[in-house]
Amino acid sequence: MHTPVQDLLTDLRLEASGVPIYVQLRDQVLRALGAGRLSPGDQMPTMRQVAVALRIDLNTVRHAYDELERTGAITLERGRGSFVARPPEGPDPQARLDALAAQVLAMARAAGVEPAALAQTLTALVTRKESES
């Protein structure tokens, strides 16, 4: 039986695309979260496991995990490991939505993606996911 950790380690791939390795790792983990392959509370592979599996420097993996923690996707717990973050609880879900939207827009602009094109793609993705359910 495969665990989400084993599946993630198996699925990680690096490309010679000019995109920094830590960005490739970060984005692949975010896609796994978005696809539901990782759930809140799941333990992430250790940084060392990822570094060994991909034959890359441990500091590169650390950079990717730090980015994931900064975005709120994972939590790093000293001595315990890294875990998929649970959605924050709070009285103002609209504020969380606004912050997430601003963050996604900033990432899109940094990647050279037009906000209107991103909105269209998100709408199409949501429609497709709803029709699959």
C-alpha positions, 0 to 999 in steps of 0.5 A: 500500500502506498502512502501519500509520502511515497506517492509524492516521492515517486511523482517528483520530477525535475526538468531542465527547463531553466526554472529553478529546482526549488520552484519546480519542487514547490509547484509540484507539491502545490499541484499535489495539494490542489489535486487532493493527493495530499490532505491536511495533516499528511506528513511530508517526505523529509527534506533528506528523502527528497534530496536523496530521491532527486539527487539534489542538494539538501539546501535546495529542498530546504528552500522549497519547503521554506517557500511552502511554509511561507505560503501556508501550504505546510508547517515545519515542526522541529523534531517531528517533520513537515506536515500539510497545513490544516486550513486556518480557522478564524472568523473572517473567511473573506480576509483569507480569500482576499489574501490568497487571491492577492498571493495568486495574482502576484505569482501569476504576474511574476510568471508573466501570466495575465490576471484575466487569463488566469481567471478564465483558466480557474473558472474552466478548471472548477467547471471541469472538476465539478463535472467530474464529481 
